[in-house]
């Protein structure tokens, strides 16, 4: 067992029985170790579990007799550990791995069926689209053509190598590696439009809402039908995930599917609505999105960038890897982003409460300036939205990492409910029983649970904490 602190030695496991409960202060008995192991397993090896005090009692409604069912006093430390459920991999690798698997199942169910969705959805027109942000100034980037890495920003003309206002060199002949720390950094920070970049992050959700409003209009025009007829014939379903680019601006990856407008909502649409037609409509709708927002000076016009990627699923290659763009590739590609936040060392995971915290940040100057810009914009009456300060640590973006339309597929709650049911069947194959040995019936037995919050995380360096750290390390390796 490894960890940041030295773990106490474990006494040899006896050949018969669990061994003595009492032992020297510097030795852990196998009975204690097994109890800690069960505790860690019950919380899914969570890195920061929620500690609860309490008990569960059962009351026979016919006789009024009370019987204990569970008490945390029997647990190591006298507390019950409950998984924190944090989706961020940087905060809890174990809980984020569960969240990632749920997201993969949610996306895959809308592509191939399952989880209550019919398998016929696999034949519906479906497109994988990527909507990016516009340029806010020249930045270092990694350009790839096939398998060849191209120079970042070559400029042969000497007059175009420097910005006009500050004279800084904005050319770069370096072929950047994927882990180059310069990626996403502006070549001239004074020319970079930090205000527009932060406001794009802040209003990205509204831009997506307008995109979903324009998409059926352009689809109807391309199909040669009225908007009323299109709404009567089909419905547009989607699931999208937000990803931070290296420059700190979000863009959206989305799966967009067409269904017929039927009561069950999962029938194929008319033949005129093809994947190619959907790709054209997505491109027109993305270019039509415009949003004028107030800034510190003149109003700023926001919209999606010119780099738009639309690929019919099942028909083309995916991410230039040569692999088919199938449901598994799309589900894996989207799910890997739901557990990631701003992948920049030094940025906080929690909200900034005071301006003095910004000066103490140990992150790249580019992202530090974006945080400061969001904080300053939140205080200006011209912008008029204090939520910018709430999301300054996320560079202005306060949306959920994954959203979907109502009828795309199942919900996270449905998937979690299935997992709870499966665990109950695993623990009680013959059905759960009450303390009197009868099949549990809520009409005959009242179950009362009393819980109180005792804190978060492990209080001491215990074998339970060591086990959780090792399990988290293994989760990162997987």
C-alpha positions in Angstrom: 0.0 0.0 0.0 1.4 3.4 -1.0 0.5 6.9 -0.1 1.9 10.3 0.9 2.3 9.2 4.5 3.7 6.0 6.0 1.0 3.4 6.7 1.0 1.3 9.8 2.1 -2.3 9.4 -0.6 -5.0 9.1 -0.3 -7.9 11.5 -0.1 -11.3 9.7 -3.5 -12.8 8.9 -4.3 -15.7 11.2 -4.9 -19.1 9.7 -8.2 -19.6 11.6 -10.6 -16.8 12.3 -10.2 -13.0 12.1 -7.6 -12.8 14.8 -7.6 -10.7 17.9 -9.4 -7.4 17.8 -7.0 -5.8 20.2 -3.4 -5.2 19.1 -0.5 -2.8 19.7 -1.0 0.8 18.8 1.3 0.6 15.8 -0.2 -2.6 14.3 -3.5 -2.9 12.4 -5.4 -6.2 12.8 -6.9 -8.0 9.9 -10.4 -7.4 11.5 -9.9 -3.7 11.4 -8.4 -3.8 7.9 -11.4 -5.8 6.5 -13.8 -3.3 8.1 -12.0 -0.4 6.5 -11.9 -2.2 3.2 -15.7 -2.7 3.3 -16.1 1.0 4.2 -14.0 2.1 1.2 -15.9 -0.3 -1.1 -19.3 1.0 0.0 -18.3 4.6 -1.0 -16.8 3.5 -4.3 -13.2 4.4 -3.2 -14.3 8.1 -3.2 -11.4 10.5 -2.5 -13.6 13.0 -0.5 -16.5 11.0 0.9 -19.3 12.7 2.9 -19.4 11.5 6.5 -22.7 10.8 8.1 -23.9 9.9 11.6 -27.2 8.1 12.1 -29.2 4.9 12.2 -32.0 3.1 10.5 -34.9 1.5 12.5 -37.9 -0.6 11.4 -41.3 -0.3 13.1 -43.9 -3.1 12.8 -47.1 -1.2 12.1 -49.3 -4.0 13.5 -47.6 -4.4 16.8 -45.6 -1.2 17.2 -42.4 -3.1 17.9 -39.2 -1.4 16.9 -36.1 -3.2 15.7 -32.7 -1.7 14.7 -31.6 -2.2 11.1 -28.3 -0.2 10.8 -26.2 2.0 13.1 -23.1 3.9 12.1 -21.6 3.2 15.5 -20.5 -0.2 14.1 -18.5 1.4 11.3 -14.8 2.4 11.6 -14.7 5.9 13.1 -18.4 5.7 13.8 -19.4 7.3 10.5 -20.9 6.2 7.2 -19.0 7.2 4.1 -21.1 8.3 1.1 -19.5 9.0 -2.3 -19.3 12.7 -3.1 -20.5 12.2 -6.7 -18.2 14.9 -8.1 -17.9 14.7 -11.8 -14.4 16.4 -12.0 -11.6 14.0 -12.5 -9.2 16.4 -10.8 -11.3 16.3 -7.6 -12.3 12.6 -7.4 -11.1 10.1 -10.0 -13.4 7.3 -8.7 -16.7 9.3 -8.8 -15.8 11.0 -12.1 -15.2 7.5 -13.7 -18.8 6.5 -12.7 -20.1 9.8 -14.1 -18.2 9.2 -17.4 -19.6 5.7 -17.8 -23.1 7.0 -17.2 -22.5 9.8 -19.9 -21.2 7.2 -22.3 -24.4 5.0 -21.8 -26.6 8.1 -22.2 -25.1 9.1 -25.5 -24.8 5.6 -26.9 -28.5 4.8 -26.1 -29.5 7.7 -28.3 -27.4 6.3 -31.2 -28.0 2.5 -31.1 -30.9 2.1 -28.7 -31.1 0.4 -25.3 -32.1 1.7 -21.8 -35.7 1.9 -23.0 -34.8 3.4 -26.4 -35.7 1.3 -29.4 -32.8 0.0 -31.6 -34.5 1.6 -34.7 -32.9 4.9 -33.8 -29.7 3.6 -35.4 -31.3 4.1 -38.8 -32.3 7.7 -38.3 -30.3 10.6 -39.9 -27.7 11.5 -37.3 -24.8 14.0 -37.5 -21.8 14.7 -35.3 -21.2 18.5 -35.3 -18.5 20.7 -33.7 -19.2 24.4 -33.2 -16.2 26.5 -32.4 -15.6 30.0 -31.1 -14.4 32.8 -33.4 -10.9 34.2 -33.3 -10.1 36.8 -30.6 -6.5 37.3 -31.7 -3.6 35.2 -33.0 -2.6 32.3 -30.7 -0.1 29.5 -30.8 -1.8 26.4 -32.3 -0.9 22.9 -33.5 -1.8 22.4 -37.1 -1.9 18.9 -38.5 -2.4 17.8 -42.1 -2.8 14.0 -42.2 0.1 12.8 -40.1 2.3 15.8 -40.8 2.6 18.6 -38.1 2.7 22.0 -39.8 4.4 25.1 -38.6 2.3 27.1 -36.2 2.0 30.5 -37.9 4.6 30.9 -40.6 4.8 34.4 -42.2 7.1 35.0 -45.2 6.1 38.6 -45.6 8.1 40.7 -43.1 5.3 43.3 -42.9 2.9 40.7 -41.5 5.2 39.3 -38.9 4.5 42.0 -36.3 1.2 43.5 -35.0 0.6 47.1 -36.1 -0.1 48.6 -32.7 2.6 47.1 -30.5 5.2 45.7 -33.0 5.3 42.3 -31.4 6.3 39.3 -33.6 3.1 37.3 -34.3 4.7 34.7 -36.5 5.8 31.2 -35.3 7.6 28.5 -37.3 7.6 26.0 -34.5 5.9 22.6 -35.0 4.3 22.4 -31.6 3.9 19.1 -29.7 0.6 18.2 -28.1 1.9 19.0 -24.6 3.6 22.3 -25.6 2.7 24.9 -22.8 2.6 27.7 -25.4 -0.5 26.2 -27.2 -3.4 28.6 -26.9 -1.3 31.5 -25.6 -1.8 34.8 -27.5 1.2 36.0 -29.5 0.4 39.6 -28.5 -1.5 39.7 -25.2 -2.3 43.4 -25.7 -4.0 42.8 -29.0 -6.0 39.8 -27.8 -9.7 40.6 -27.1 -10.0 39.2 -23.6 -13.4 40.9 -23.0 -15.0 39.3 -26.1 -13.5 35.9 -25.2 -14.9 36.0 -21.7 -18.3 37.2 -22.9 -18.4 34.4 -25.5 -18.0 31.9 -22.7 -20.6 33.6 -20.6 -23.2 33.7 -23.4 -22.3 30.4 -25.0 -25.5 28.8 -23.7 -27.6 31.6 -25.3 -25.8 31.1 -28.6 -26.6 27.4 -28.6 -30.3 28.2 -27.8 -30.4 30.4 -30.8 -28.8 27.8 -32.9 -31.5 25.2 -32.0 -34.1 27.9 -32.9 -32.6 28.6 -36.4 -31.8 24.9 -37.2 -35.4 23.8 -38.0 -36.0 27.0 -40.1 -33.0 26.3 -42.3 -33.9 22.6 -42.5 -37.4 23.4 -43.6 -36.1 25.8 -46.3 -33.6 23.3 -47.7 -36.3 20.5 -47.7 -38.7 22.8 -49.5 -41.4 22.7 -46.8 -43.0 25.2 -44.5 -42.0 25.4 -40.9 -45.4 24.2 -39.8 -45.2 21.1 -42.0 -41.7 20.4 -40.7 -42.8 20.5 -37.1 -45.7 18.2 -38.0 -43.3 15.7 -39.7 -40.2 15.5 -37.4 -38.5 16.5 -34.2 -34.8 17.4 -33.8 -33.0 15.7 -30.8 -29.5 16.4 -29.6 -26.9 15.9 -26.9 -24.0 18.2 -26.6 -20.9 18.6 -24.5 -18.8 21.7 -23.8 -15.0 21.5 -24.2 -12.4 24.1 -23.3 -9.9 24.8 -26.0 -6.3 25.5 -25.1 -6.9 29.2 -25.4 -9.6 28.9 -22.6 -12.7 29.3 -24.8 -15.4 26.7 -25.0 -16.7 25.0 -28.1 -19.5 22.4 -28.5 -19.5 18.8 -29.7 -23.0 17.7 -30.5 -24.9 14.6 -31.7 -28.0 15.8 -33.7 -30.6 13.3 -34.7 -33.9 13.5 -36.6 -37.0 11.6 -35.4 -40.5 11.5 -36.8 -43.2 13.5 -34.9 -45.0 10.5 -33.5 -46.5 9.8 -30.1 -43.6 7.4 -29.2 -41.1 9.9 -30.6 -38.7 7.3 -32.0 -39.9 6.5 -35.5 -37.7 7.3 -38.5 -38.5 10.7 -40.3 -39.6 11.0 -44.0 -37.0 10.0 -46.5 -36.4 13.6 -47.7 -34.6 14.4 -44.5 -31.1 13.0 -45.2 -27.9 13.3 -43.2 -26.4 15.5 -46.0 -29.4 17.8 -45.8 -29.0 18.0 -42.0 -25.3 18.9 -42.4 -26.1 21.8 -44.7 -28.8 23.0 -42.3 -26.4 22.9 -39.4 -23.8 25.0 -41.3 -26.4 27.6 -42.2 -27.9 27.8 -38.7 -24.4 28.2 -37.1 -23.5 31.0 -39.4 -26.8 32.8 -38.8 -26.4 33.0 -35.0 -25.6 36.5 -33.8 -25.9 38.0 -30.4 -25.1 41.7 -29.5 -24.1 42.1 -25.8 -22.9 45.1 -23.8 -19.2 45.5 -23.0 -17.0 48.1 -21.4 -17.2 50.1 -24.7 -19.3 49.5 -27.8 -21.6 46.5 -28.0 -19.9 43.3 -28.9 -21.3 41.0 -31.6 -20.9 37.3 -30.7 -21.3 34.3 -32.9 -19.8 30.9 -33.7 -16.5 30.6 -35.6 -15.9 29.8 -39.2 -14.4 26.4 -38.3 -17.4 24.2 -38.4 -17.2 20.4 -38.6 -20.3 18.3 -39.5 -20.0 14.5 -40.2 -22.8 12.0 -40.7 -22.4 9.2 -38.3 -21.7 5.7 -39.9 -20.5 7.4 -43.1 -17.1 9.0 -42.6 -13.9 8.8 -40.7 -13.7 10.2 -37.2 -11.1 12.6 -35.9 -8.7 11.7 -38.7 -7.9 8.4 -37.1 -9.1 6.2 -40.0 -11.7 4.5 -37.7 -15.4 4.5 -38.7 -17.5 7.2 -37.1 -19.7 4.8 -35.2 -21.8 5.0 -32.0 -19.0 3.7 -29.8 -16.4 6.2 -31.1 -18.9 9.1 -30.7 -20.0 8.0 -27.2 -16.4 7.6 -26.0 -15.3 10.9 -27.6 -18.1 12.9 -25.9 -17.9 11.1 -22.5 -14.3 11.9 -22.0 -15.0 15.6 -21.8 -17.8 15.6 -19.2 -15.3 14.9 -16.3 -12.9 17.6 -17.4 -13.0 21.3 -16.4 -10.5 23.9 -17.4 -7.4 21.7 -17.9 -4.9 24.4 -16.8 -2.6 23.9 -13.8 -3.1 26.5 -11.1 -6.7 27.4 -11.8 -9.0 26.9 -8.7 -11.8 24.3 -8.7 -14.1 26.5 -6.6 -15.4 30.0 -6.9 -13.3 33.0 -6.3 -14.6 35.1 -3.3 -12.3 38.1 -3.3 -10.1 39.9 -5.9 -7.0 39.2 -3.8 -7.3 35.5 -4.7 -6.7 36.4 -8.4 -3.3 37.9 -7.7 -2.3 34.8 -5.8 -3.2 32.4 -8.7 -0.2 30.4 -9.9 -1.5 29.7 -13.5 -0.4 31.0 -16.9 -0.7 34.7 -17.4 -3.2 34.3 -20.3 -5.7 32.4 -18.1 -5.1 34.6 -15.1 -6.0 37.6 -17.3 -9.2 35.9 -18.4 -10.1 35.3 -14.8 -9.4 39.0 -13.9 -11.4 40.1 -17.0 -14.4 38.1 -15.9 -14.1 39.5 -12.3 -13.9 43.1 -13.6 -16.8 42.6 -16.0 -19.0 41.3 -13.2 -18.7 44.6 -11.4 -19.4 47.0 -14.3 -22.9 48.3 -14.6 -22.6 48.5 -18.4 -22.4 44.6 -18.5 -24.9 44.3 -15.7 -24.6 40.7 -14.7 -22.9 39.8 -11.4 -22.9 36.1 -12.4 -19.6 36.7 -14.3 -17.9 36.8 -10.9 -19.5 33.6 -9.9 -17.9 31.9 -12.9 -14.6 33.7 -13.1 -12.8 30.6 -12.0 -14.2 28.9 -15.2 -13.2 31.8 -17.4 -16.8 33.0 -17.6 -18.6 29.8 -18.7 -21.2 28.7 -16.2 -23.1 26.1 -18.2 -23.4 22.4 -17.6 -20.8 20.2 -19.4 -23.5 18.0 -20.9 -27.0 18.8 -21.9 -29.5 17.1 -24.1 -33.0 17.5 -25.5 -35.8 15.8 -23.6 -36.4 12.8 -25.9 -32.9 12.2 -27.1 -32.4 9.2 -24.8 -32.7 8.4 -21.1 -31.6 10.6 -18.2 -28.8 10.3 -15.6 -31.5 9.6 -13.0 -32.7 6.6 -15.0 -29.2 5.2 -15.3 -28.5 5.7 -11.6 -31.8 4.1 -10.7 -30.9 1.0 -12.7 -27.6 0.8 -10.8 -29.3 1.1 -7.4 -31.7 -1.7 -8.4 -28.9 -3.9 -9.6 -27.0 -3.4 -6.3 -30.1 -4.3 -4.3 -30.5 -7.5 -6.3 -26.8 -8.3 -5.8 -27.1 -7.8 -2.0 -30.5 -9.5 -1.7 -30.9 -12.1 -4.4 -34.0 -13.5 -2.7 -35.5 -10.1 -2.0 -34.9 -7.8 1.0 -36.3 -8.9 4.3 -37.2 -6.9 7.5 -35.6 -7.5 10.9 -38.3 -10.2 11.7 -37.3 -12.3 8.6 -40.3 -11.5 6.5 -40.2 -10.1 3.0 -40.0 -6.3 3.3 -43.4 -4.7 2.8 -43.7 -1.0 3.3 -47.4 -1.4 4.1 -46.5 -3.6 7.1 -43.2 -2.1 8.2 -42.2 1.6 8.5 -38.5 2.2 7.9 -37.1 5.3 9.6 -33.7 6.8 8.8 -32.1 9.5 10.8 -28.9 11.1 9.5 -26.7 14.0 10.5 -23.8 15.6 8.6 -20.4 14.9 10.1 -18.1 16.4 7.6 -16.3 15.7 4.3 -13.2 13.7 3.6 -11.1 11.5 5.7 -10.3 12.9 9.2 -7.0 11.1 9.7 -4.5 9.1 7.7 -6.2 5.8 8.1 -6.1 2.6 6.1 -9.4 3.7 4.6 -7.8 6.8 3.3 -4.8 4.9 2.0 -7.1 2.4 0.2 -9.0 5.3 -1.4 -5.8 6.9 -2.6 -4.6 3.6 -4.1 -8.0 3.0 -5.8 -8.0 6.5 -7.2 -4.5 5.9 -8.6 -5.7 2.7 -10.2 -8.7 4.6 -11.7 -6.4 7.2 -13.3 -4.3 4.4 -14.7 -7.4 2.8 -16.3 
